[in-house]
Amino acid sequence: MFKFLKLLGLNEWLWQETGIIDHGKRAKFLGTQPVRALTHVTIHFFQNTNVDFFNEIVKLVEQGKLNNQLDLQYGEVPIENPKGGYRTPKIVNATRTIQLHETFLSYQWCITYAIYTLYVETIDFPKINAELGYTAKNITPEKIRKAKEVFDYAKYIIRYFDTWDKDELPNPEKYSATERDYIEQTNIFYTEGMKFILCHELAHAKKHLDNLPDEACQSCFQEIEIEADKEAIENIMLGSGQERKIIAEVGIVMGILSMIFFRSTTTGKKHPNVEDRLTIALEIMQTRDDSYAWAFACVGLELWDTQFELNFNWNNKGKVTYKELYYEIVNQIKAIHN
Ligand SMILES: [Zn+2]
């Protein structure tokens, strides 16, 4: 099959090992931000979350619970809307439409890239080298620096818009073939994270919008949020199998973690605390003690700690497992609330 595609001259980039891979040159995408190269595939993966999922979507549309169009919005604007609110993924109650904005997609890709790269360069490679007793994996300070720059860009576009410089910053549209591992691995976790976010909104359409709780009942709203997370996780796990479970775990962690960088606190009125959503998700997925989903969660929490100068104690990093470290940090987050 691959040979066939090659003969047709299609998808040559799949084998490209040198030079620049530029998806913008081989295809026309909607939107202007480099994340546009993944939008189609992101929606495709969402629609095929598991074998019955597409039929489930069709059923919801037929029942009038879900609009048959995704409202994909484009535009070089920040996530924060000057008229109030954020251009974050949501389902619009009146029209049952799931809304997604290009800038949010950029943001989500950038935080995924940053967390993935920092995981590889500051946790995984040092661990491999220490186990082997020699430098099998070269740690690249430049990669770490770029990961932080990408993270800064993600934080920036929450409130202001700036162009994502495709020649300077890692991005999924135009990159050097020698960098493709980091970019394309990020793409996998990014699409998985977006799948979770979309499945969460779909769960609201299916279960909650027809009988929303009383406005005054904050805990009722928090309950439906947890229920939407659980339903999304269930759907994703059904489509994952053992060999893809780790990708699902990381994607779900990334999907939940994404909103944490908006604010210095994790508490919500209608939303449960971010750390509670994370912990519940990690626990119901039966995330194994040695899963790197724990480490991803820790890297994300450490970036957030640095961002808002919360000064958590990370002294046990490297001394305990990442699962243990995760719970230590969660306890410290809880301590701020009290
Ligand atoms: Zn929700």
Boltz pocket constraint, residues with backbone or C-beta under 6 A from the ligand:
constraints:
  - pocket:
      binder: B
      contacts: [[A, 200], [A, 201], [A, 204], [A, 224], [A, 225], [A, 228]]
      max_distance: 6.0
